[in-house]
Amino acid sequence: MSDDRDIPHTPQSPDTGADHVIVPVKIEEALGAAAMALICLISFGNVLARYFTNISFAFTEEFSVVLLAFMTFVGASAAFASNEHIRITFFLQRMPRSLRWLCELVTVIVTTIMFSMIVYYGALVTYDEWYWGETSPGLGNPVWLYTIWLPILSIAIILRVLGRGYDRLIRRAGSV
């Protein structure tokens, strides 16, 4: 005889799945994890070097900063794909479906415009750094190798936002 206490009760959570995606979100998750692991290794190596030799590997900071920005944009891409981006659901859940649909549309449009601007201006900065041959102060690497990730990952975010928008606004318009 089964008892109701044996069955775990979980509250209904909002749609956070990424079942609509063509390109798996695991790619962003793996890239973000790799970036975080590299940041940890660089920082840990720097701490060990300072502790045992009194020498700082301060030049490694430029790698850490680039990896942190890379990890942030990759995480944002994964969050938009799986509907886990920051939003105010308190008000959204209390709105009628038509107003929720409109809010979703505004979110897709505004987010697409913002990241399109990042693509445009990030590409301009990257081009300028390449054209003028700017190098990093710590290692002397071409700076455009670091900044090129800004427009590339912004394009990935735009594609994820548009894919999520298509799924929520057109394919499943009644469930928004």
C-alpha atoms as an extended CHARMM CRD file, in Angstrom:
* protein
*
       176  EXT
         1         1  MET       CA              0.0000000000        0.0000000000        0.0000000000  PROA      1               0.0000000000
         2         2  SER       CA              1.4770000000        3.3280000000       -1.0520000000  PROA      2               0.0000000000
         3         3  ASP       CA              1.4350000000        6.3560000000        1.1730000000  PROA      3               0.0000000000
         4         4  ASP       CA              1.3930000000        9.9450000000       -0.1140000000  PROA      4               0.0000000000
         5         5  ARG       CA              4.3130000000       10.7370000000        2.1810000000  PROA      5               0.0000000000
         6         6  ASP       CA              6.5520000000        8.4550000000        0.0880000000  PROA      6               0.0000000000
         7         7  ILE       CA              6.1390000000       10.5900000000       -3.0240000000  PROA      7               0.0000000000
         8         8  PRO       CA              8.3240000000       13.6970000000       -3.0320000000  PROA      8               0.0000000000
         9         9  HSD       CA              6.3660000000       16.8380000000       -3.8290000000  PROA      9               0.0000000000
        10        10  THR       CA              8.1390000000       19.4130000000       -5.9390000000  PROA      10              0.0000000000
        11        11  PRO       CA              6.6520000000       22.7990000000       -6.6610000000  PROA      11              0.0000000000
        12        12  GLN       CA              5.9260000000       23.6860000000      -10.2500000000  PROA      12              0.0000000000
        13        13  SER       CA              8.8010000000       25.6920000000      -11.6320000000  PROA      13              0.0000000000
        14        14  PRO       CA              8.6380000000       28.0850000000      -14.5650000000  PROA      14              0.0000000000
        15        15  ASP       CA              9.7660000000       26.8640000000      -17.9550000000  PROA      15              0.0000000000
        16        16  THR       CA             13.5360000000       26.7960000000      -17.7770000000  PROA      16              0.0000000000
        17        17  GLY       CA             14.1540000000       24.0730000000      -20.3250000000  PROA      17              0.0000000000
        18        18  ALA       CA             16.1130000000       24.3780000000      -23.4870000000  PROA      18              0.0000000000
        19        19  ASP       CA             14.1810000000       21.7420000000      -25.4170000000  PROA      19              0.0000000000
        20        20  HSD       CA             13.7270000000       24.1140000000      -28.3650000000  PROA      20              0.0000000000
        21        21  VAL       CA             17.4280000000       24.5640000000      -29.1380000000  PROA      21              0.0000000000
        22        22  ILE       CA             19.1580000000       23.1370000000      -32.1790000000  PROA      22              0.0000000000
        23        23  VAL       CA             22.6980000000       23.7280000000      -30.9030000000  PROA      23              0.0000000000
        24        24  PRO       CA             23.0070000000       22.1630000000      -27.4240000000  PROA      24              0.0000000000
        25        25  VAL       CA             23.4480000000       24.4790000000      -24.4450000000  PROA      25              0.0000000000
        26        26  LYS       CA             26.0620000000       22.0210000000      -23.1720000000  PROA      26              0.0000000000
        27        27  ILE       CA             28.5300000000       23.7560000000      -25.4910000000  PROA      27              0.0000000000
        28        28  GLU       CA             28.2430000000       27.0220000000      -23.5540000000  PROA      28              0.0000000000
        29        29  GLU       CA             28.2820000000       25.1530000000      -20.2640000000  PROA      29              0.0000000000
        30        30  ALA       CA             31.4910000000       23.3380000000      -21.2290000000  PROA      30              0.0000000000
        31        31  LEU       CA             33.1670000000       26.5280000000      -22.4640000000  PROA      31              0.0000000000
        32        32  GLY       CA             32.1730000000       28.3820000000      -19.2930000000  PROA      32              0.0000000000
        33        33  ALA       CA             33.4700000000       25.5520000000      -17.1130000000  PROA      33              0.0000000000
        34        34  ALA       CA             36.7420000000       25.4660000000      -19.0520000000  PROA      34              0.0000000000
        35        35  ALA       CA             37.1690000000       29.2240000000      -18.6630000000  PROA      35              0.0000000000
        36        36  MET       CA             36.4880000000       28.9910000000      -14.9310000000  PROA      36              0.0000000000
        37        37  ALA       CA             38.9500000000       26.1130000000      -14.5760000000  PROA      37              0.0000000000
        38        38  LEU       CA             41.6340000000       28.1120000000      -16.3900000000  PROA      38              0.0000000000
        39        39  ILE       CA             41.0040000000       31.1360000000      -14.1650000000  PROA      39              0.0000000000
        40        40  CYS       CA             41.3560000000       28.9050000000      -11.0910000000  PROA      40              0.0000000000
        41        41  LEU       CA             44.5620000000       27.3330000000      -12.4080000000  PROA      41              0.0000000000
        42        42  ILE       CA             46.0990000000       30.6890000000      -13.2800000000  PROA      42              0.0000000000
        43        43  SER       CA             45.1680000000       32.1740000000       -9.9060000000  PROA      43              0.0000000000
        44        44  PHE       CA             46.3230000000       29.1080000000       -7.9800000000  PROA      44              0.0000000000
        45        45  GLY       CA             49.6270000000       29.0470000000       -9.8890000000  PROA      45              0.0000000000
        46        46  ASN       CA             50.1170000000       32.7180000000       -9.1340000000  PROA      46              0.0000000000
        47        47  VAL       CA             49.4530000000       32.1570000000       -5.4180000000  PROA      47              0.0000000000
        48        48  LEU       CA             51.8910000000       29.2260000000       -5.3020000000  PROA      48              0.0000000000
        49        49  ALA       CA             54.5540000000       31.1960000000       -7.1540000000  PROA      49              0.0000000000
        50        50  ARG       CA             54.2050000000       34.1310000000       -4.7450000000  PROA      50              0.0000000000
        51        51  TYR       CA             54.2410000000       31.8830000000       -1.7050000000  PROA      51              0.0000000000
        52        52  PHE       CA             57.2770000000       29.8020000000       -2.6670000000  PROA      52              0.0000000000
        53        53  THR       CA             59.3600000000       32.2790000000       -4.6740000000  PROA      53              0.0000000000
        54        54  ASN       CA             58.1350000000       35.7690000000       -3.7290000000  PROA      54              0.0000000000
        55        55  ILE       CA             57.6670000000       36.3730000000       -7.4560000000  PROA      55              0.0000000000
        56        56  SER       CA             54.3080000000       37.4740000000       -8.8270000000  PROA      56              0.0000000000
        57        57  PHE       CA             52.9650000000       36.4150000000      -12.1810000000  PROA      57              0.0000000000
        58        58  ALA       CA             51.0360000000       39.6760000000      -12.5410000000  PROA      58              0.0000000000
        59        59  PHE       CA             51.1290000000       39.4040000000      -16.3180000000  PROA      59              0.0000000000
        60        60  THR       CA             48.6790000000       36.4890000000      -16.0710000000  PROA      60              0.0000000000
        61        61  GLU       CA             45.9920000000       38.9500000000      -14.9820000000  PROA      61              0.0000000000
        62        62  GLU       CA             45.2290000000       39.8390000000      -18.5920000000  PROA      62              0.0000000000
        63        63  PHE       CA             44.3820000000       36.1850000000      -19.2820000000  PROA      63              0.0000000000
        64        64  SER       CA             42.1760000000       36.0570000000      -16.1920000000  PROA      64              0.0000000000
        65        65  VAL       CA             40.2900000000       39.2230000000      -17.1760000000  PROA      65              0.0000000000
        66        66  VAL       CA             39.6670000000       37.9840000000      -20.7220000000  PROA      66              0.0000000000
        67        67  LEU       CA             38.5840000000       34.5790000000      -19.4580000000  PROA      67              0.0000000000
        68        68  LEU       CA             36.1970000000       36.2150000000      -16.9770000000  PROA      68              0.0000000000
        69        69  ALA       CA             34.5660000000       38.2850000000      -19.7320000000  PROA      69              0.0000000000
        70        70  PHE       CA             34.4620000000       35.1870000000      -21.9640000000  PROA      70              0.0000000000
        71        71  MET       CA             32.8190000000       33.1720000000      -19.1780000000  PROA      71              0.0000000000
        72        72  THR       CA             30.2670000000       35.9370000000      -18.5720000000  PROA      72              0.0000000000
        73        73  PHE       CA             29.1630000000       36.1060000000      -22.1970000000  PROA      73              0.0000000000
        74        74  VAL       CA             29.0860000000       32.3190000000      -22.5920000000  PROA      74              0.0000000000
        75        75  GLY       CA             26.9940000000       32.0980000000      -19.4120000000  PROA      75              0.0000000000
        76        76  ALA       CA             24.6410000000       34.7780000000      -20.7080000000  PROA      76              0.0000000000
        77        77  SER       CA             24.2030000000       32.8410000000      -23.9300000000  PROA      77              0.0000000000
        78        78  ALA       CA             23.3420000000       29.6700000000      -22.0110000000  PROA      78              0.0000000000
        79        79  ALA       CA             20.9790000000       31.5870000000      -19.7210000000  PROA      79              0.0000000000
        80        80  PHE       CA             19.0580000000       33.1040000000      -22.6230000000  PROA      80              0.0000000000
        81        81  ALA       CA             18.8170000000       29.7470000000      -24.3810000000  PROA      81              0.0000000000
        82        82  SER       CA             17.3710000000       27.9970000000      -21.3410000000  PROA      82              0.0000000000
        83        83  ASN       CA             15.1790000000       30.8980000000      -20.1510000000  PROA      83              0.0000000000
        84        84  GLU       CA             17.1980000000       31.3810000000      -16.9860000000  PROA      84              0.0000000000
        85        85  HSD       CA             18.1550000000       34.9950000000      -17.5840000000  PROA      85              0.0000000000
        86        86  ILE       CA             17.4040000000       37.6050000000      -14.9490000000  PROA      86              0.0000000000
        87        87  ARG       CA             13.8390000000       38.8640000000      -15.0860000000  PROA      87              0.0000000000
        88        88  ILE       CA             11.1130000000       39.9660000000      -12.7400000000  PROA      88              0.0000000000
        89        89  THR       CA              8.6430000000       37.1010000000      -12.7040000000  PROA      89              0.0000000000
        90        90  PHE       CA              6.6180000000       38.3890000000       -9.7640000000  PROA      90              0.0000000000
        91        91  PHE       CA              4.7490000000       40.8250000000      -12.0090000000  PROA      91              0.0000000000
        92        92  LEU       CA              4.9760000000       38.7280000000      -15.1570000000  PROA      92              0.0000000000
        93        93  GLN       CA              3.1820000000       35.7580000000      -13.5980000000  PROA      93              0.0000000000
        94        94  ARG       CA              0.2910000000       37.9830000000      -12.5520000000  PROA      94              0.0000000000
        95        95  MET       CA             -0.2830000000       39.4530000000      -16.0120000000  PROA      95              0.0000000000
        96        96  PRO       CA             -2.7800000000       38.2130000000      -18.5940000000  PROA      96              0.0000000000
        97        97  ARG       CA             -1.3130000000       36.0730000000      -21.3950000000  PROA      97              0.0000000000
        98        98  SER       CA             -1.5090000000       38.8190000000      -23.9910000000  PROA      98              0.0000000000
        99        99  LEU       CA              0.4660000000       41.2120000000      -21.8020000000  PROA      99              0.0000000000
       100       100  ARG       CA              3.0220000000       38.4940000000      -21.0020000000  PROA      100             0.0000000000
       101       101  TRP       CA              3.4130000000       37.9040000000      -24.7450000000  PROA      101             0.0000000000
       102       102  LEU       CA              3.9940000000       41.6280000000      -25.2620000000  PROA      102             0.0000000000
       103       103  CYS       CA              6.5640000000       41.7210000000      -22.4420000000  PROA      103             0.0000000000
       104       104  GLU       CA              8.3480000000       38.7450000000      -24.0030000000  PROA      104             0.0000000000
       105       105  LEU       CA              8.3670000000       40.5340000000      -27.3690000000  PROA      105             0.0000000000
       106       106  VAL       CA              9.7700000000       43.7230000000      -25.8380000000  PROA      106             0.0000000000
       107       107  THR       CA             12.4400000000       41.6760000000      -24.0480000000  PROA      107             0.0000000000
       108       108  VAL       CA             13.5020000000       39.9830000000      -27.2850000000  PROA      108             0.0000000000
       109       109  ILE       CA             13.6150000000       43.2760000000      -29.1850000000  PROA      109             0.0000000000
       110       110  VAL       CA             15.4930000000       45.2560000000      -26.5210000000  PROA      110             0.0000000000
       111       111  THR       CA             17.9740000000       42.4550000000      -25.8470000000  PROA      111             0.0000000000
       112       112  THR       CA             18.6220000000       41.9780000000      -29.5630000000  PROA      112             0.0000000000
       113       113  ILE       CA             19.2020000000       45.7140000000      -30.0280000000  PROA      113             0.0000000000
       114       114  MET       CA             21.5630000000       45.8940000000      -27.0480000000  PROA      114             0.0000000000
       115       115  PHE       CA             23.6970000000       42.9480000000      -28.1180000000  PROA      115             0.0000000000
       116       116  SER       CA             23.6380000000       44.1580000000      -31.7420000000  PROA      116             0.0000000000
       117       117  MET       CA             25.1820000000       47.3880000000      -30.5080000000  PROA      117             0.0000000000
       118       118  ILE       CA             27.8140000000       45.3840000000      -28.6420000000  PROA      118             0.0000000000
       119       119  VAL       CA             28.5410000000       43.4550000000      -31.8540000000  PROA      119             0.0000000000
       120       120  TYR       CA             28.8910000000       46.6870000000      -33.8430000000  PROA      120             0.0000000000
       121       121  TYR       CA             31.0090000000       48.6450000000      -31.3750000000  PROA      121             0.0000000000
       122       122  GLY       CA             32.9780000000       45.5730000000      -30.2900000000  PROA      122             0.0000000000
       123       123  ALA       CA             33.8410000000       44.8960000000      -33.9350000000  PROA      123             0.0000000000
       124       124  LEU       CA             34.9310000000       48.5260000000      -34.3630000000  PROA      124             0.0000000000
       125       125  VAL       CA             37.1830000000       48.3210000000      -31.3160000000  PROA      125             0.0000000000
       126       126  THR       CA             38.6110000000       44.9920000000      -32.4610000000  PROA      126             0.0000000000
       127       127  TYR       CA             39.2750000000       46.3650000000      -35.9290000000  PROA      127             0.0000000000
       128       128  ASP       CA             40.9730000000       49.4760000000      -34.5340000000  PROA      128             0.0000000000
       129       129  GLU       CA             43.1860000000       47.3710000000      -32.2910000000  PROA      129             0.0000000000
       130       130  TRP       CA             44.1200000000       45.1460000000      -35.2160000000  PROA      130             0.0000000000
       131       131  TYR       CA             44.6640000000       48.0940000000      -37.5970000000  PROA      131             0.0000000000
       132       132  TRP       CA             46.8910000000       50.0360000000      -35.1890000000  PROA      132             0.0000000000
       133       133  GLY       CA             48.7060000000       46.9300000000      -33.9450000000  PROA      133             0.0000000000
       134       134  GLU       CA             47.8960000000       47.5470000000      -30.2920000000  PROA      134             0.0000000000
       135       135  THR       CA             49.5730000000       45.1320000000      -27.8970000000  PROA      135             0.0000000000
       136       136  SER       CA             48.8270000000       44.2390000000      -24.2910000000  PROA      136             0.0000000000
       137       137  PRO       CA             51.0420000000       45.8260000000      -21.6370000000  PROA      137             0.0000000000
       138       138  GLY       CA             51.7810000000       42.6110000000      -19.7230000000  PROA      138             0.0000000000
       139       139  LEU       CA             52.5950000000       40.0500000000      -22.3980000000  PROA      139             0.0000000000
       140       140  GLY       CA             52.7470000000       42.1230000000      -25.5570000000  PROA      140             0.0000000000
       141       141  ASN       CA             50.0610000000       40.0370000000      -27.2660000000  PROA      141             0.0000000000
       142       142  PRO       CA             47.8690000000       41.6420000000      -29.9200000000  PROA      142             0.0000000000
       143       143  VAL       CA             44.8940000000       43.0410000000      -28.0060000000  PROA      143             0.0000000000
       144       144  TRP       CA             42.4680000000       42.2260000000      -30.8100000000  PROA      144             0.0000000000
       145       145  LEU       CA             42.9160000000       38.5440000000      -29.9140000000  PROA      145             0.0000000000
       146       146  TYR       CA             41.2350000000       39.3530000000      -26.6140000000  PROA      146             0.0000000000
       147       147  THR       CA             38.5290000000       41.7630000000      -27.8030000000  PROA      147             0.0000000000
       148       148  ILE       CA             37.3730000000       39.7310000000      -30.7950000000  PROA      148             0.0000000000
       149       149  TRP       CA             35.4280000000       37.5050000000      -28.4040000000  PROA      149             0.0000000000
       150       150  LEU       CA             33.0900000000       40.3710000000      -27.5140000000  PROA      150             0.0000000000
       151       151  PRO       CA             31.3430000000       40.5710000000      -30.9220000000  PROA      151             0.0000000000
       152       152  ILE       CA             31.5810000000       36.8210000000      -31.5470000000  PROA      152             0.0000000000
       153       153  LEU       CA             29.9140000000       35.8840000000      -28.2650000000  PROA      153             0.0000000000
       154       154  SER       CA             27.3800000000       38.6970000000      -28.6510000000  PROA      154             0.0000000000
       155       155  ILE       CA             26.3220000000       37.1220000000      -31.9450000000  PROA      155             0.0000000000
       156       156  ALA       CA             25.9050000000       33.8050000000      -30.1130000000  PROA      156             0.0000000000
       157       157  ILE       CA             23.7350000000       35.5600000000      -27.5190000000  PROA      157             0.0000000000
       158       158  ILE       CA             21.6160000000       37.1970000000      -30.2300000000  PROA      158             0.0000000000
       159       159  LEU       CA             21.0580000000       33.8260000000      -31.8800000000  PROA      159             0.0000000000
       160       160  ARG       CA             20.0440000000       32.3130000000      -28.5340000000  PROA      160             0.0000000000
       161       161  VAL       CA             17.6870000000       35.2310000000      -27.7910000000  PROA      161             0.0000000000
       162       162  LEU       CA             16.0700000000       34.9930000000      -31.2230000000  PROA      162             0.0000000000
       163       163  GLY       CA             15.7490000000       31.2080000000      -30.9280000000  PROA      163             0.0000000000
       164       164  ARG       CA             14.1310000000       31.5150000000      -27.5140000000  PROA      164             0.0000000000
       165       165  GLY       CA             11.9120000000       34.3290000000      -28.7960000000  PROA      165             0.0000000000
       166       166  TYR       CA             10.7810000000       32.2440000000      -31.7450000000  PROA      166             0.0000000000
       167       167  ASP       CA              9.9560000000       29.3570000000      -29.4260000000  PROA      167             0.0000000000
       168       168  ARG       CA              8.0820000000       31.4610000000      -26.8810000000  PROA      168             0.0000000000
       169       169  LEU       CA              6.3750000000       33.9860000000      -29.1920000000  PROA      169             0.0000000000
       170       170  ILE       CA              5.5640000000       32.0130000000      -32.3200000000  PROA      170             0.0000000000
       171       171  ARG       CA              5.8100000000       28.2790000000      -31.7440000000  PROA      171             0.0000000000
       172       172  ARG       CA              4.2260000000       28.2470000000      -28.2680000000  PROA      172             0.0000000000
       173       173  ALA       CA              2.4180000000       31.5760000000      -28.3580000000  PROA      173             0.0000000000
       174       174  GLY       CA             -0.4370000000       30.3920000000      -26.1530000000  PROA      174             0.0000000000
       175       175  SER       CA              1.7970000000       29.3020000000      -23.2790000000  PROA      175             0.0000000000
       176       176  VAL       CA              3.6410000000       32.5760000000      -22.6900000000  PROA      176             0.0000000000
